[in-house]
Amino acid sequence: MSGVGVGAGKSSRLRGPKMTLKYKNFYVMLFLILIVGIVVTGIFQFWPHDMDSDQDSLSRHKRSQYLNYHGEITIKTNSAKPLIGNESCTFHTCFNVSHCGYNDENRISVYIYPLVRYLDENDVSISIPLSKEFHEILTTIANSDFYTENADEACLFLPSLDLLNQNNVRLDVTAQVLQTLPRWNNGTNHLLFNMLPGNMPDYNTTLDVHRGLALLAGGGFSTWSYRRNFDVPIPVYNPMISHIDLPEISYLEKRRYLFVAGQTGIHTEYRADLEKVASTHKNVLVLDKCTMDPTDTSGKFNFTQRCREEKKYNYPHILQHGTFCIVLRGARLGQTALYDCMKASSIPVIIADSYIMPFSEVLDWERAAVVVREDDLADIGHILEDISIEKIHSMRKQVKFYYETYFATIKDITLTTLQIINDRVFPYAGRKYEEWNEPPYRDGVVNPLFLPLMPPKSAGFTAVILTFDRLESLFRVITEVAKTPSLSKVLVVWNNQKKLPPQASLWPKINKPLKVVQTRQNKLSNRFYPYDEIETEAILALDDDIVMMTTDELEFGYQVWREFPDRLVGFPSRLHLWDNTTQKWKYESEWTSEISMVLTGAAFYHKHYSFLYTNAMPGNLKKWVDKHINCEDIAMNFLIANHTRKGAVKVAPRQKFKCPECKNMDMLSADATHLVERSECVHYFTQLYEAMPLKTVEFRADPVLYKDDFPDNLKSYSNIGSL
């Protein structure tokens, strides 16, 4: 059916009235607007959402198209028994690194074989539909910096065969399919992914397919089947719970149960042992599948529920209520239970002899999991009860870091696998132990210090002395510290707003610059303010009553700080301990062989920490210190330990400050409630940091020849005080 409009011929049987110029222009404009709209719409359809670059967007589009099927191949099937790979393979004997240097970025290139439909001799499809997880593996690699479209420049080849679950693999033809790959070469430099190896009844721990020299990223390796530093052990991903959002729980939160066992289908002997433990330990929870609801006609197991007798629990939420989480050997050695425990930030207890932990080549599992022999399952309650609360807090944090970085998604698992292989090929550019295993700093700040060289000796240090109204002892402190050879300047922080500092003529005459700053409010935090007058990297924090420190002590302390410029280096030390009675951290001032803090009444630190103390402490910690007029030194210890992950350094034997001339009422620490308040500070600060950053060490720096029977003139530091 033809319409009426512009351009109708003279032979048309229907004619409209002659179009005036006015209406002609209108339709022309309408036509142009439509054309422009179509073009603009097309542009916006292909506009990159992240606005990165047109080229990158088109590249991703091209890569996604690349994952479509490309043709068909007929395979001659046979019933030969499938074989496994070369058991003697190592990275140096079975991997050809000569193909891995086609770029200057120290990065391997991975080529993905095009997807192909495979048919048998009768033209019946033998191709396995791609699972969602394997398709995500292909997509992740195709969209990563590892990917290359040029097979001639590839270091690693990935067949587009879904081998993740051996239950879905045609063992009689898969080996033949692999051999049809144009660059197979007996599997050299090929990578296969498999999470669930083996079939009934044996459930072997590796993929039962002849794979020659190919690397296997497998989820069930044992010490007998794992080819160390060749294969890559990976976690068994659990798609049934990966999408479930769990509430955030603090590392410090006390859990209701010592452990939760939520695994199903475990051996009856193991379950009997767990039930025996549950009968003697009331704080454990052993769960199993729930009885099928008679009204449920689906016949499917509900993965989001577990039961204890008739009581139902949401899964994996219930795992968050256990300090530990049991991971037992099942029919397959690798279990999704490990993934479930880590998702819930519960410390996994691995009870599976010979199991190779995921990514164990680079991850230090002693920091995140407890490994127990299967024969010791009956004693698991006592074993776990002996683990300290400090260790538990540290392990929880590590579990969360490992999960979120390497386990949470198929993308994380895939990229971690490739990075491990990449580090083997380019070891000189590979990640270090700390990069793999150290959680990032919470606020994104990395250790701001340091070149490997020590700070220059010539720069010296600035003595920052906090004072209120003790002139006699203040002047004595200034006089003594001025004798220290490395002193650069003395800065007095006058913290009394009701009284002006003395006139210049009354101050001690010293041979180093002396500057006085008067604060606007009486706050202990004023001692850590980053004053412009501080020009040296090193700061010596001093109280105005520390008259007992000797020149040798101060000079030696400064030289020790030069060797540990990122630490807090000081004299009297203290310790934090866990109180089982109160279930809180406490502050301890008794002398022990361990320390975790040094008091800032006399301590050296880098001036950068003054900036962090003033501007970057968590929550309202600084205001809390100023309000309670206490614990600013503990706050500084927390700050530095949190940023460095290192302990404080104690110098020389002195343990306590003694001020015979000072009246007890003038000393803050003389209050009978002092220790109680300090313990509350430690506990409160731990809650703010959501961790215990303080590190306990057994170390003290003493001068050489300190205890030796030599004349004093042979010793650099002969007068370093006493206990």
Buried (B, 14 or more C-beta within 10 A) or exposed (E): EEEEEEEBEEEEEEEEEEEEEEEEEEEEEEEEEEEEEEEEEEEEEEEBEEEEEEEEBEBBEEBEEBBEEEEEEEBEBEEEEBEBBBEEBEBEEBBEBEBBBBEEEBBBBBBBBEBBEBBBEEEEEBBBEBBEBBBBBBBBBBBBBBBBBEEEBBBBBBBBBBBBBBEEBBBBBBBBBBEEBEBBBBBBBBBBBBBBBBEEEEBBBBBBBBBBBBBBBBBBBBEEBBBBBBBBBBBBBBEBBBEBEBEEBEBBBEBEBBBBBBBBEBEEEBBEBBEBBBEEBEBBBBBBEBEEEEEEEEEEEBBEBBBBEEEBBEBBBBBBBBBBBBBBBBEBBBBBBBBBBBBBBBBBBBBBBBBBBBBBBBBBBEBBBBBBEBEEBEEBBEBBEEBEBBEBBBBBBBBBBBBBBBBBBBBBBBBBBBBBBBBBBBEEEBEEEEEBBBBEEEEEEEEEBEEEEEBEEEBBBBBBBBBBEBEEBBBBBBEBBBBBEBBBBBBBBBBEEEEEBEEEEEBBEBEBEBEBBBBEEEBBBBBBBBBEEBEBBBBBBBBBBBBBBBBBBBBBBBBBBBEBBBBBBBBBBBBBBBEEEEEBBBBBBEEEEBBBBBBBBBBBBBBBBBBBBBEEBBEEBBEBBBEBEBBBBBBBBBBBBBBBEBBBBBBBBBBEBEBEEBEEEBBEBEEEEBBEBBBBBBBBBBBBBBBBBBBBBEEEBBBEBBEEEEEEEEBEBBEBBEE
